[in-house]
């Protein structure tokens, strides 16, 4: 290791006990055994995939045919792929990453070489060939998935743009229809929601309950269907097959896209039912007219269509042992975060809002509204919420390794993060910001990026958290105006601070400060508190100008 060959009995993938990801690296050329530009690597995008990289960029993602030749093992100790083949007497089989950029399963019998598997095998195997909400068909042409049509803006990536198909009709939270598409390579699952404990029927129910869910499927129909994957945004890197290969993909569509106009009886029934509901609503408004208007507005905002789960207060209180001090994880401007454990054993982090000022209420609603609408491996995941007259709680996934500041500023813990890990953390933060700024359904500006708000999971993968100050850029706007600029001293963008104007550049400035702190291990506020006009930024700039940047103290 590194090697270009996988033999029977060998394993590819992540060894969590050693924090080692075993890959296949191609030769530089037919006669040069040094490392080339092609690498085959196992990535755990909620579901493990084999990814072929060319010079660090994803070239291809494996599909069903690859799954037929490997055994996939996913445990707490490892995520590995090994060859699933039966060797004949007198034969030798191996999987090889070729210098030409193809992954081949080879069998040698009596001196003859036979190619049993070849990947990529044609245009459709290249990563995201056709763009968003499209698939590569059996004729190697690009088609929009049912219910979509060509159009909309291009989705800009790091190096190139991709076309996007858009819906014929926009989804509402009342949609109850799915289009079954057979023989598909399932979309990229990097930002999907996966649960290996539920089947297809429960998966469908969950997709219906989640207003942001756009499609669902079984991870692998061959294992009896006891698993579920849901997508909450655009679908990408799909292709179809003309044989028994592939999976069934269920895409959520408006009823009109599935069968034309609705039945007249259905329409009449809906109207009558709507009138009845309207009458009940009017009655409810009359008997509750004396309640606080502010509470009514806050509640209506809180239970808006965000796709998160309303949780019972008693369940959360029990999980945190009545918000015991021993379970305290940290405190922020508007609340305290507690560790908890649900009845099914799942650990959670609960933010209990203690500040009921207008700012606290707005921060609570803002955080719910934004986090519930985004899904990314480098963003904190909201599991649920509780909002009553007396309590406002946000329930997140529990992140094991605390926040970034506990490592980079601590003289002992800072040695846990070597340069390789720091670089991976920096890349993860960048990926999260790119998603917020250009790849999510809404362009979101975080406005409070700092080490305290970067959480690290058990694999030291960074998660951007705390969206209480975040803003959405509407339409095609590139900047917005806030009545008051609110942020953290030392990280807030000067232009935003002085002129109340925010944009993606505001987060880029904060990221720049954060980047310097990660690299130097020094806190910007330590310089600002000296009141001599210096900052970490000027300190590093001066050191750079003198050619002493490697001697920063």
Secondary structure per residue as TSV (DSSP state, phi and psi in degrees):
chain	resnum	aa	ss	phi	psi
A	1	X	-	360.0	121.1
A	2	X	-	-76.2	152.2
A	3	X	B	-144.2	164.1
A	4	X	S	-105.8	4.0
A	5	X	E	-129.8	135.6
A	6	X	E	-114.9	120.2
A	7	X	E	-99.3	158.8
A	8	X	T	-54.8	133.2
A	9	X	T	97.0	-19.2
A	10	X	-	-85.1	160.4
A	11	X	-	-125.4	139.4
A	12	X	E	-105.6	149.7
A	13	X	E	120.7	-163.3
A	14	X	E	-92.3	122.5
A	15	X	E	-98.0	100.5
A	16	X	T	-69.0	-24.9
A	17	X	T	-69.8	-26.7
A	18	X	T	-113.3	0.2
A	19	X	T	52.2	48.3
A	20	X	E	-127.1	129.0
A	21	X	E	-108.0	110.9
A	22	X	E	-84.5	125.8
A	23	X	-	-125.7	171.4
A	24	X	E	-109.3	124.8
A	25	X	E	-117.1	124.0
A	26	X	E	-70.2	157.2
A	27	X	E	-67.2	158.0
A	28	X	E	-68.4	-32.6
A	29	X	E	-159.8	-179.7
A	30	X	T	-59.9	-31.2
A	31	X	T	-115.3	6.9
A	32	X	E	-120.6	104.1
A	33	X	E	-78.7	2.4
A	34	X	E	-68.0	162.5
A	35	X	E	-62.8	129.8
A	36	X	E	-94.6	-165.5
A	37	X	E	-87.5	-13.9
A	38	X	E	-97.9	130.2
A	39	X	E	-134.0	132.5
A	40	X	E	-105.4	124.9
A	41	X	E	-137.7	145.7
A	42	X	E	-92.9	121.8
A	43	X	E	-114.9	139.0
A	44	X	E	-97.0	82.1
A	45	X	S	-90.8	68.3
A	46	X	S	65.8	-42.2
A	47	X	S	-120.4	135.7
A	48	X	E	-71.5	134.7
A	49	X	E	-125.9	154.1
A	50	X	E	-93.7	122.4
A	51	X	E	-117.3	135.0
A	52	X	E	-102.8	121.7
A	53	X	E	-106.7	143.8
A	54	X	E	-123.7	112.4
A	55	X	T	53.4	42.0
A	56	X	T	86.2	-8.0
A	57	X	E	-105.8	142.5
A	58	X	E	-65.1	125.5
A	59	X	E	-100.5	-41.5
A	60	X	E	-153.7	151.0
A	61	X	E	-120.5	131.4
A	62	X	-	-65.5	158.8
A	63	X	-	-125.8	-156.8
A	64	X	H	-61.3	-35.8
A	65	X	H	-64.7	-34.9
A	66	X	H	-66.8	-39.0
A	67	X	H	-61.4	-24.3
A	68	X	T	-76.7	-15.8
A	69	X	T	-109.5	2.0
A	70	X	E	-130.4	153.8
A	71	X	E	-97.2	131.7
A	72	X	E	-109.0	124.0
A	73	X	E	-117.8	124.7
A	74	X	E	-130.3	106.8
A	75	X	-	-134.2	-179.0
A	76	X	S	-67.1	-24.2
A	77	X	S	-89.9	-28.3
A	78	X	E	-156.6	155.4
A	79	X	E	-126.8	103.3
A	80	X	E	-134.9	154.4
A	81	X	E	-121.5	133.9
A	82	X	E	-134.2	159.2
A	83	X	E	-66.8	135.2
A	84	X	-	-114.2	75.1
A	85	X	-	-136.2	153.6
A	86	X	-	-105.9	115.1
A	87	X	-	-86.6	140.1
A	88	X	-	-86.9	156.7
A	89	X	T	-60.8	130.3
A	90	X	T	84.5	7.0
A	91	X	E	-119.0	156.8
A	92	X	E	-128.5	130.1
A	93	X	E	-120.4	145.6
A	94	X	E	-158.6	155.8
A	95	X	E	-107.0	125.8
A	96	X	E	-129.0	135.6
A	97	X	E	-89.4	108.4
A	98	X	-	-81.0	151.5
A	99	X	T	-65.1	-18.6
A	100	X	T	-79.7	-9.3
A	101	X	S	102.2	12.6
A	102	X	-	-115.2	147.5
A	103	X	E	-100.4	124.5
A	104	X	E	-128.9	135.8
A	105	X	E	-95.0	115.7
A	106	X	E	-111.9	145.2
A	107	X	E	-127.9	128.4
A	108	X	E	-109.9	119.2
A	109	X	E	-128.6	117.4
A	110	X	T	56.1	36.7
A	111	X	T	86.8	-6.6
A	112	X	E	-97.7	142.3
A	113	X	E	-104.4	128.6
A	114	X	E	-120.4	132.7
A	115	X	E	-93.6	112.2
A	116	X	E	-92.5	-24.4
A	117	X	E	-150.3	137.1
A	118	X	E	-138.8	125.8
A	119	X	E	-145.3	134.0
A	120	X	S	-74.7	151.8
A	121	X	-	-121.8	73.3
A	122	X	S	108.5	172.0
A	123	X	G	-58.5	-38.3
A	124	X	G	-66.7	-17.0
A	125	X	G	-84.4	-13.1
A	126	X	B	-75.4	144.8
A	127	X	T	-61.3	125.2
A	128	X	T	49.3	47.1
A	129	X	S	-56.3	-39.4
A	130	X	S	-100.4	-10.4
A	131	X	-	100.6	-161.9
A	132	X	B	-89.4	134.2
A	133	X	T	61.6	30.5
A	134	X	E	-130.5	166.1
A	135	X	E	-141.9	156.2
A	136	X	E	-90.4	117.0
A	137	X	-	-84.0	-178.2
A	138	X	T	-69.2	-11.8
A	139	X	T	-98.0	9.8
A	140	X	S	64.2	28.5
A	141	X	-	-108.1	156.9
A	142	X	E	-93.1	135.0
A	143	X	E	-132.3	146.7
A	144	X	E	-71.7	144.9
A	145	X	-	-68.3	156.4
A	146	X	T	-52.3	139.3
A	147	X	T	87.9	1.1
A	148	X	E	-124.8	159.4
A	149	X	E	-141.6	155.4
A	150	X	E	-61.7	144.3
A	151	X	-	147.7	-175.8
A	152	X	S	82.6	179.2
A	153	X	-	-79.1	159.6
A	154	X	-	-77.0	145.1
A	155	X	E	-94.9	111.9
A	156	X	E	-84.7	127.5
A	157	X	-	-100.8	-163.4
A	158	X	S	-70.8	-34.5
A	159	X	S	-123.8	-19.3
A	160	X	-	-157.6	165.0
A	161	X	E	-99.1	159.1
A	162	X	E	-131.8	140.7
A	163	X	-	-68.2	159.4
A	164	X	B	-134.0	131.6
A	165	X	E	-91.3	143.0
A	166	X	E	-117.9	159.0
A	167	X	E	-66.5	143.7
A	168	X	S	-64.5	-41.3
A	169	X	S	-133.7	139.1
A	170	X	-	-72.0	145.5
A	171	X	-	-75.0	149.1
A	172	X	-	-119.0	172.8
A	173	X	T	-75.6	-4.2
A	174	X	T	-96.2	1.9
A	175	X	-	-64.3	136.5
A	176	X	-	-130.8	20.1
A	177	X	E	-121.4	145.4
A	178	X	E	-132.7	143.9
A	179	X	E	-101.1	122.5
A	180	X	E	-87.2	121.9
A	181	X	E	-114.2	118.6
A	182	X	E	-89.0	160.7
A	183	X	E	53.9	52.2
A	184	X	E	-113.6	147.6
A	185	X	E	-79.8	120.7
A	186	X	-	-63.8	151.3
A	187	X	-	-62.2	162.9
A	188	X	-	-50.0	130.7
A	189	X	-	-106.2	14.8
A	190	X	T	-57.4	-36.8
A	191	X	T	-113.6	20.5
A	192	X	-	-85.4	171.1
A	193	X	E	-107.7	125.0
A	194	X	E	-124.3	135.8
A	195	X	E	-138.8	113.5
A	196	X	T	-83.9	2.3
A	197	X	T	-102.8	-2.6
A	198	X	-	-122.5	156.1
A	199	X	-	-96.3	-170.5
A	200	X	H	-64.9	-40.9
A	201	X	H	-64.1	-46.4
A	202	X	H	-68.0	-32.8
A	203	X	H	-62.8	-41.5
A	204	X	H	-62.9	-42.3
A	205	X	H	-61.7	-41.7
A	206	X	H	-66.2	-37.8
A	207	X	H	-65.9	-37.1
A	208	X	H	-66.9	-36.8
A	209	X	H	-73.5	-26.0
A	210	X	-	-94.3	107.8
A	211	X	T	-61.6	-22.6
A	212	X	T	-88.9	-8.5
A	213	X	-	-68.2	128.9
A	214	X	-	-108.3	-20.7
A	215	X	E	-165.8	160.8
A	216	X	E	-148.2	166.6
A	217	X	E	-168.6	167.6
A	218	X	-	-77.5	146.1
A	219	X	S	-64.4	-43.2
A	220	X	-	-153.1	112.0
A	221	X	G	-65.5	-19.1
A	222	X	G	-69.2	-22.4
A	223	X	G	-93.7	18.3
A	224	X	T	92.2	-0.9
A	225	X	S	78.7	20.8
A	226	X	-	-88.6	52.2
A	227	X	-	-160.8	165.0
A	228	X	E	-147.6	134.9
A	229	X	E	-132.1	132.4
A	230	X	E	-124.7	142.9
A	231	X	E	-110.9	143.2
A	232	X	-	-120.5	11.5
A	233	X	S	-147.7	-148.7
A	234	X	-	-65.1	151.0
A	235	X	-	-105.3	130.0
A	236	X	B	-140.5	160.8
A	237	X	S	61.0	59.8
A	238	X	E	-117.6	154.3
A	239	X	E	-149.8	162.5
A	240	X	E	-114.1	159.2
A	241	X	-	-125.0	154.7
A	242	X	S	-104.9	19.7
A	243	X	S	-134.9	-153.3
A	244	X	S	-81.9	-0.3
A	245	X	-	-69.8	160.1
A	246	X	S	94.6	175.5
A	247	X	E	-119.4	167.9
A	248	X	E	-89.9	127.0
A	249	X	E	-113.8	130.7
A	250	X	E	-108.7	111.8
A	251	X	E	-102.0	127.9
A	252	X	E	-74.1	127.5
A	253	X	E	-136.1	154.4
A	254	X	-	-63.5	150.1
A	255	X	H	-57.0	-35.3
A	256	X	H	-63.2	-27.8
A	257	X	H	-78.1	-13.8
A	258	X	H	-100.2	-32.3
A	259	X	H	-149.1	29.1
A	260	X	S	76.2	-149.6
A	261	X	S	-72.3	152.0
A	262	X	-	-72.2	152.5
A	263	X	-	-60.1	138.6
A	264	X	H	-60.1	-35.5
A	265	X	H	-65.3	-35.7
A	266	X	H	-64.9	-40.3
A	267	X	H	-65.0	-46.0
A	268	X	H	-61.2	-43.5
A	269	X	H	-62.9	-38.4
A	270	X	H	-65.9	-39.3
A	271	X	H	-64.3	-47.2
A	272	X	H	-61.7	-44.5
A	273	X	H	-62.8	-38.3
A	274	X	H	-64.7	-40.2
A	275	X	H	-63.5	-39.9
A	276	X	H	-64.1	-42.2
A	277	X	H	-64.7	-38.3
A	278	X	H	-63.2	-40.1
A	279	X	H	-63.4	-43.5
A	280	X	H	-63.8	-38.3
A	281	X	H	-63.8	-43.1
A	282	X	H	-60.2	-43.1
A	283	X	H	-61.7	-42.0
A	284	X	H	-63.9	-39.5
A	285	X	H	-64.3	-35.7
A	286	X	H	-65.9	-46.4
A	287	X	H	-77.3	-12.5
A	288	X	T	-113.0	15.4
A	289	X	T	-64.8	-23.3
A	290	X	T	-85.6	-3.6
A	291	X	S	-72.5	160.6
A	292	X	-	-61.2	128.6
A	293	X	H	-62.8	-38.3
A	294	X	H	-62.8	-41.1
A	295	X	H	-63.5	-39.5
A	296	X	H	-64.5	-43.4
A	297	X	H	-64.9	-42.4
A	298	X	H	-63.0	-41.8
A	299	X	H	-65.5	-42.8
A	300	X	H	-64.0	-36.3
A	301	X	H	-68.7	-38.3
A	302	X	H	-67.0	-38.3
A	303	X	T	-95.5	20.8
A	304	X	S	-60.6	168.6
A	305	X	S	-70.6	88.4
A	306	X	-	-115.6	-5.8
A	307	X	-	76.3	8.2
A	308	X	-	-99.2	171.8
A	309	X	E	-103.9	127.3
A	310	X	E	-76.5	123.8
A	311	X	-	-112.3	152.0
A	312	X	-	-76.1	137.3
A	313	X	H	-60.2	-42.4
A	314	X	H	-61.8	-35.7
A	315	X	H	-64.4	-43.5
A	316	X	H	-69.2	-41.0
A	317	X	H	-62.3	-42.3
A	318	X	H	-64.2	-40.5
A	319	X	H	-62.2	-32.1
A	320	X	T	-100.7	11.0
A	321	X	T	55.2	51.4
A	322	X	T	56.5	42.7
A	323	X	T	55.4	50.0
A	324	X	-	-64.2	143.0
A	325	X	G	-59.8	-29.9
A	326	X	G	-68.4	-16.5
A	327	X	G	-100.0	7.4
A	328	X	E	-70.1	128.2
A	329	X	E	-99.4	-28.4
A	330	X	E	173.5	170.4
A	331	X	E	-130.7	143.8
A	332	X	-	-127.0	-168.3
A	333	X	S	-63.3	-35.7
A	334	X	S	-115.7	0.5
A	335	X	E	-177.5	-179.2
A	336	X	E	-117.7	143.2
A	337	X	E	-106.6	130.7
A	338	X	E	-120.6	147.4
A	339	X	E	-85.9	141.7
A	340	X	E	-144.9	169.8
A	341	X	E	-137.9	121.5
A	342	X	-	-74.9	164.2
A	343	X	T	-56.2	-29.0
A	344	X	T	-82.5	4.5
A	345	X	S	95.4	-9.1
A	346	X	-	-70.9	131.8
A	347	X	E	-84.4	143.3
A	348	X	E	-135.8	162.8
A	349	X	E	-119.2	126.8
A	350	X	E	-115.7	121.7
A	351	X	E	-94.6	116.3
A	352	X	E	-101.2	117.1
A	353	X	E	-74.6	122.1
A	354	X	-	-106.3	-13.7
A	355	X	-	-102.3	108.7
A	356	X	-	-99.4	21.9
A	357	X	S	-68.5	172.9
A	358	X	H	-58.9	-39.3
A	359	X	H	-63.9	-39.2
A	360	X	H	-65.8	-42.6
A	361	X	H	-64.1	-44.1
A	362	X	H	-65.6	-37.6
A	363	X	H	-64.0	-40.4
A	364	X	H	-61.9	-51.6
A	365	X	H	-63.8	-39.8
A	366	X	H	-63.1	-44.7
A	367	X	H	-64.8	-42.2
A	368	X	H	-62.9	-47.1
A	369	X	H	-61.0	-37.2
A	370	X	H	-86.8	-49.2
A	371	X	H	-65.4	-36.9
A	372	X	T	-67.1	-16.7
A	373	X	T	-97.9	-3.4
A	374	X	-	-123.1	149.0
A	375	X	-	-138.6	116.7
A	376	X	-	-157.9	146.9
A	377	X	T	-67.2	-15.7
A	378	X	T	-108.7	20.3
A	379	X	B	-123.9	144.1
A	380	X	-	-62.0	143.0
A	381	X	-	-103.9	127.2
A	382	X	E	-85.8	124.7
A	383	X	E	-93.9	-31.4
A	384	X	E	-178.4	-176.1
A	385	X	E	-154.0	165.7
A	386	X	E	-141.8	125.2
A	387	X	E	-134.5	112.4
A	388	X	-	-129.7	-178.1
A	389	X	S	-62.5	-29.1
A	390	X	S	-108.5	-16.8
A	391	X	-	-135.5	140.2
A	392	X	E	-134.7	114.1
A	393	X	E	-128.0	140.1
A	394	X	E	-117.3	130.5
A	395	X	E	-111.9	119.0
A	396	X	E	-114.1	166.3
A	397	X	E	-62.8	146.3
A	398	X	-	-84.7	126.7
A	399	X	-	-105.8	121.6
A	400	X	T	-69.8	-36.9
A	401	X	T	-102.9	28.3
A	402	X	-	62.3	-157.1
A	403	X	B	-104.9	164.1
A	404	X	T	-62.2	-33.9
A	405	X	H	-63.4	-27.0
A	406	X	H	-69.5	-14.5
A	407	X	H	-103.3	-47.3
A	408	X	H	-77.4	-20.1
A	409	X	S	-105.8	-4.1
A	410	X	-	-95.2	127.7
A	411	X	T	-64.3	-21.7
A	412	X	T	-94.5	-50.7
A	413	X	G	-69.6	-21.4
A	414	X	G	-62.5	-21.5
A	415	X	G	-76.8	-11.9
A	416	X	G	-67.1	-31.6
A	417	X	S	-98.3	98.7
A	418	X	-	-76.6	179.0
A	419	X	H	-65.1	-35.1
A	420	X	H	-63.9	-44.9
A	421	X	H	-66.5	-38.7
A	422	X	H	-63.2	-39.9
A	423	X	H	-65.1	-41.4
A	424	X	H	-65.2	-37.3
A	425	X	H	-64.9	-42.9
A	426	X	H	-60.4	-45.0
A	427	X	H	-62.7	-39.1
A	428	X	H	-64.3	-40.8
A	429	X	H	-63.5	-41.7
A	430	X	H	-61.0	-43.6
A	431	X	H	-61.3	-41.7
A	432	X	H	-62.9	-41.5
A	433	X	H	-67.4	-40.7
A	434	X	H	-60.9	-41.0
A	435	X	I	-62.0	-46.7
A	436	X	I	-62.7	-41.4
A	437	X	I	-81.4	-28.3
A	438	X	I	-143.6	-17.0
A	439	X	I	-106.8	-14.5
A	440	X	S	-82.8	171.9
A	441	X	S	-64.1	-25.9
A	442	X	S	-127.5	140.1
A	443	X	E	-82.6	112.0
A	444	X	E	-112.7	131.2
A	445	X	E	-105.6	121.3
A	446	X	-	-71.3	-48.4
A	447	X	-	69.3	8.0
A	448	X	-	-149.0	44.9
A	449	X	-	-78.5	121.7
A	450	X	S	-162.5	165.2
A	451	X	G	-58.0	-34.5
A	452	X	G	-62.3	-26.8
A	453	X	G	-99.3	13.2
A	454	X	E	-110.7	109.0
A	455	X	E	-95.3	150.1
A	456	X	E	-119.5	124.2
A	457	X	-	-82.4	-170.1
A	458	X	T	-64.2	-23.5
A	459	X	T	-99.2	13.1
A	460	X	-	62.6	29.5
A	461	X	-	-84.1	128.3
A	462	X	E	-76.6	143.6
A	463	X	E	-128.7	118.5
A	464	X	E	-72.6	131.1
A	465	X	-	-130.8	178.9
A	466	X	-	60.5	86.4
A	467	X	-	-102.9	24.0
A	468	X	T	-64.0	-25.9
A	469	X	T	-104.9	0.5
A	470	X	-	-66.7	154.9
A	471	X	E	-129.4	153.3
A	472	X	E	-105.3	133.7
A	473	X	E	-89.0	117.7
A	474	X	-	-82.4	148.4
A	475	X	T	55.6	-131.5
A	476	X	T	-98.2	13.3
A	477	X	-	-63.1	140.7
A	478	X	S	-104.1	-9.8
A	479	X	E	-151.9	161.7
A	480	X	E	-136.4	168.2
A	481	X	E	-123.1	129.0
A	482	X	-	-107.4	143.3
A	483	X	S	-56.8	-39.0
A	484	X	S	-139.4	135.0
A	485	X	-	-83.2	119.9
A	486	X	-	-122.8	131.3
A	487	X	-	-170.6	-164.2
A	488	X	-	-108.9	126.9
A	489	X	T	-56.0	132.8
A	490	X	T	99.6	-18.6
A	491	X	T	-123.9	-21.7
A	492	X	S	-70.0	136.8
A	493	X	-	-61.0	125.6
A	494	X	H	-57.1	-37.6
A	495	X	H	-65.2	-40.2
A	496	X	H	-67.1	-41.6
A	497	X	H	-63.9	-39.6
A	498	X	H	-85.0	-40.3
A	499	X	H	-114.6	1.4
A	500	X	-	61.3	22.9
A	501	X	E	-105.8	125.5
A	502	X	E	-119.4	153.0
A	503	X	E	-160.3	-175.9
A	504	X	H	-59.6	-27.8
A	505	X	H	-63.6	-26.9
A	506	X	H	-62.6	-43.3
A	507	X	H	-71.0	-33.1
A	508	X	H	-64.3	-40.1
A	509	X	H	-62.1	-48.7
A	510	X	H	-60.6	-39.6
A	511	X	H	-63.6	-37.1
A	512	X	H	-60.8	-43.6
A	513	X	H	-63.1	-45.9
A	514	X	H	-59.3	-42.3
A	515	X	H	-60.6	-44.7
A	516	X	H	-64.4	-36.0
A	517	X	H	-68.7	-38.1
A	518	X	H	-64.6	-43.1
A	519	X	H	-72.7	-42.1
A	520	X	H	-89.8	-23.7
A	521	X	-	74.0	16.0
A	522	X	-	-114.2	147.2
A	523	X	-	-94.4	128.5
A	524	X	H	-58.3	-37.7
A	525	X	H	-63.8	-27.1
A	526	X	H	-63.6	-33.5
A	527	X	H	-76.9	-42.8
A	528	X	H	-64.2	-32.5
A	529	X	T	-73.2	-11.0
A	530	X	T	-78.4	-14.4
A	531	X	-	57.1	28.9
A	532	X	S	-106.9	12.2
A	533	X	S	85.6	0.4
A	534	X	-	-94.5	161.7
A	535	X	-	-144.3	171.8
A	536	X	H	-59.3	-35.4
A	537	X	H	-64.3	-49.2
A	538	X	H	-68.5	-34.2
A	539	X	H	-61.8	-46.1
A	540	X	H	-70.8	-37.2
A	541	X	H	-63.2	-43.5
A	542	X	H	-63.2	-41.2
A	543	X	H	-63.9	-40.0
A	544	X	H	-63.4	-43.9
A	545	X	H	-63.1	-31.5
A	546	X	T	-87.8	-1.9
A	547	X	T	74.4	25.0
A	548	X	-	-118.1	25.6
A	549	X	G	-64.0	-27.0
A	550	X	G	-82.2	-2.4
A	551	X	G	-115.9	25.0
A	552	X	-	-62.7	131.9
A	553	X	-	-126.6	360.0
